[in-house]
Amino acid sequence: MSAIAQETVALLRTVTIFRDLSEADLARIAQTAVPRRFEADETVFREGDDGDSCYVISAGRVRAVRQHADGRTIMLATFGPREFFGELALLDRERRSATVEAIEETEVVAILGADLRRLLRADPELALGMLAALGRRLRETNERLARQSFQTVQSRVAAALSQLAAQARAHGQEGPVVELSATHAQIAQLAGSARESASRFLAQLARDGVISQGRGRVTVHDPDRLDRYVF
């Protein structure tokens, strides 16, 4: 097995749905998986594209976005190291349901649909694990959209920041202060608000000492205090 394939096997072992696969199955995926690198803001695939591969992130972060009927771009989710995306088109054989863009320089491995479908047919536990992951994502999206329909802009922006902070901690950030690579436009997309409205509230949070801001970055100094704005 090549060094790249060995690295892919090691990565797949850290991904929840692949964790219990045999070494032979992991090696089989790794032999055909294709490493890819994307620069910040580069598009991985677009909504409506054909697609027959899913992706596992080894480094960096991506965002999934959709174009709303009124012209707004809405951020659906962000994904980081040891997470996967793009699997939905493999399961329903439909076109890509969202556009995925790199937030920062990102490295992934692309897994071919034929390999993944073969494993899903052969391994019920893997299929159940993927269904559970899809269910979690659907539930989180539904809960966020339901909250947003009743929340003020301020509450939605605070909830978006809180979500990003939780993801950053899940991906290894430690300590009370959380560094986020996110622009005002990206936070507004995740909150489902206009950029100007989001920027005004972010400025208020900065004045209150809850966050500080830099070019393309937000530092959350007090996540617990941030949660008080969410209602």
C-alpha positions in Angstrom: 0.0 0.0 0.0 1.3 3.4 -0.9 2.1 6.1 1.7 -0.9 8.2 0.5 -3.2 5.2 0.9 -1.9 4.6 4.4 -2.6 8.2 5.3 -6.1 7.8 3.9 -6.7 4.7 6.0 -5.5 6.5 9.1 -7.9 9.4 8.3 -10.9 7.1 7.7 -10.3 5.4 11.0 -11.0 8.8 12.7 -14.4 9.3 10.9 -17.3 8.0 12.9 -19.1 6.1 10.2 -15.9 4.4 8.9 -14.4 3.6 12.3 -15.7 0.0 12.5 -14.8 -1.0 9.0 -12.2 -3.8 8.5 -8.7 -3.0 7.5 -9.4 -4.7 4.1 -12.4 -2.4 3.5 -10.5 0.7 4.6 -7.6 -0.3 2.3 -10.0 -0.8 -0.6 -11.5 2.7 -0.2 -8.0 4.2 0.2 -6.6 2.6 -2.9 -9.2 4.5 -5.1 -9.7 7.6 -3.0 -8.3 10.8 -4.6 -6.5 13.5 -2.4 -7.5 17.0 -3.4 -6.6 20.5 -2.1 -8.8 23.6 -2.3 -7.7 27.2 -1.8 -9.8 29.6 0.4 -13.1 30.5 -1.3 -12.6 27.9 -4.0 -15.7 25.9 -5.0 -15.6 22.1 -4.4 -18.9 21.6 -6.3 -22.0 23.7 -7.1 -25.6 23.2 -6.5 -27.1 21.3 -9.5 -23.9 19.6 -10.5 -23.8 15.9 -11.2 -21.8 14.1 -8.5 -20.6 10.6 -7.8 -18.1 11.1 -4.9 -18.2 12.2 -1.3 -15.4 13.9 0.6 -13.7 13.5 3.9 -11.8 16.5 5.3 -8.3 15.9 6.5 -7.5 19.6 7.1 -9.3 22.9 6.8 -13.0 23.8 6.7 -15.8 24.1 4.1 -19.3 25.6 4.1 -22.4 24.3 2.4 -24.6 27.1 0.9 -27.8 27.4 -1.1 -29.2 30.2 -3.2 -32.6 31.4 -1.9 -35.4 32.3 -4.3 -35.1 36.0 -3.2 -31.4 36.1 -4.2 -29.9 35.6 -0.8 -27.2 33.0 -0.2 -27.9 31.0 2.9 -25.3 29.0 4.7 -26.6 25.5 5.7 -23.6 24.1 7.5 -19.8 24.1 8.0 -17.6 21.0 8.1 -14.1 20.5 9.5 -11.4 17.8 9.9 -12.7 14.2 10.2 -16.1 15.2 8.8 -17.6 14.1 5.5 -19.9 15.8 3.0 -21.3 15.3 -0.5 -22.8 11.9 0.3 -26.4 12.8 -0.4 -26.0 12.8 -4.2 -24.5 9.3 -3.9 -27.6 7.9 -2.1 -30.4 9.5 -4.0 -28.6 9.7 -7.4 -29.8 13.3 -7.8 -27.8 16.4 -8.5 -25.9 18.2 -5.8 -28.4 19.8 -3.4 -26.0 22.6 -2.3 -22.8 24.4 -3.2 -19.8 23.6 -1.1 -16.9 26.2 -0.8 -13.6 26.1 1.1 -13.5 28.6 3.9 -9.8 28.3 4.2 -7.1 26.2 2.5 -8.6 22.7 2.8 -7.4 19.1 2.1 -9.9 16.3 1.4 -10.0 12.8 0.1 -12.7 12.1 -2.5 -14.3 8.6 -2.2 -16.0 7.2 -5.3 -19.7 6.5 -5.2 -19.4 3.0 -6.5 -17.0 2.0 -3.6 -19.2 3.6 -1.0 -22.4 2.1 -2.3 -20.8 -1.4 -2.4 -19.8 -1.0 1.3 -23.3 0.2 2.3 -24.9 -2.8 0.7 -22.4 -5.2 2.3 -22.3 -3.5 5.8 -25.6 -2.7 7.5 -23.8 -1.0 10.4 -22.1 1.4 8.0 -25.4 2.1 6.3 -27.1 2.7 9.7 -24.2 5.0 10.7 -24.6 7.1 7.6 -28.4 7.3 8.0 -27.8 8.4 11.6 -25.4 11.1 10.5 -27.8 12.3 7.8 -30.6 12.3 10.4 -28.5 14.5 12.8 -27.8 17.0 10.1 -31.4 17.2 9.0 -32.6 17.6 12.6 -30.0 20.3 13.3 -31.0 22.2 10.1 -34.7 21.9 10.9 -34.1 23.1 14.5 -32.0 26.1 13.3 -34.6 27.1 10.7 -37.4 26.7 13.2 -35.6 28.9 15.7 -34.8 31.5 13.1 -38.4 31.9 12.1 -39.1 33.2 15.7 -35.8 34.9 16.6 -34.7 38.5 16.2 -31.7 39.2 14.0 -29.6 39.7 17.1 -30.6 36.3 18.5 -29.9 34.6 15.1 -26.5 36.1 14.8 -25.6 35.2 18.4 -26.8 31.6 17.8 -24.7 31.4 14.6 -21.6 32.5 16.5 -22.4 30.1 19.3 -22.7 27.3 16.7 -19.4 28.2 15.1 -17.7 28.3 18.5 -19.0 24.9 19.4 -17.8 23.4 16.1 -14.3 25.0 16.7 -14.1 23.4 20.1 -15.2 20.1 18.6 -12.4 20.3 16.1 -9.8 20.8 18.8 -9.7 24.4 20.1 -9.3 24.5 23.8 -9.6 27.2 26.4 -12.2 29.9 27.1 -11.4 32.0 24.1 -12.4 30.7 20.6 -10.9 31.9 17.4 -13.2 31.8 14.3 -12.3 32.2 10.7 -15.5 33.9 9.5 -16.4 37.1 7.7 -19.5 39.2 8.4 -21.0 37.9 5.2 -20.5 34.3 6.2 -22.0 34.9 9.7 -25.0 36.6 8.1 -25.5 33.7 5.8 -25.5 31.2 8.6 -27.9 33.5 10.6 -30.2 34.0 7.6 -29.9 37.8 7.9 -28.7 40.8 5.9 -25.0 41.5 6.1 -25.6 45.0 7.3 -27.9 43.9 10.1 -25.4 41.2 11.2 -22.5 43.7 11.1 -24.4 46.2 13.4 -25.0 43.5 16.0 -21.4 42.2 15.8 -20.2 45.8 16.4 -22.4 45.9 19.5 -21.0 42.6 20.7 -17.5 44.0 20.2 -18.4 47.1 22.3 -19.8 44.9 25.0 -16.5 42.9 25.1 -18.1 39.6 24.1 -16.1 39.4 20.9 -13.3 41.2 19.0 -13.0 41.4 15.3 -10.2 41.3 12.7 -10.0 40.8 8.9 -12.0 37.6 8.3 -11.8 36.6 11.9 -13.9 36.8 15.0 -12.6 36.0 18.5 -15.3 35.0 21.0 -14.0 36.0 24.4 -17.0 34.9 26.5 -19.1 32.1 24.9 -21.3 31.8 28.0 -22.2 35.5 27.8 -22.8 35.1 24.1 -25.5 32.5 24.8 -27.4 35.0 26.8 -28.3 36.8 23.6 -29.9 33.6 22.2 -33.6 33.4 22.9 
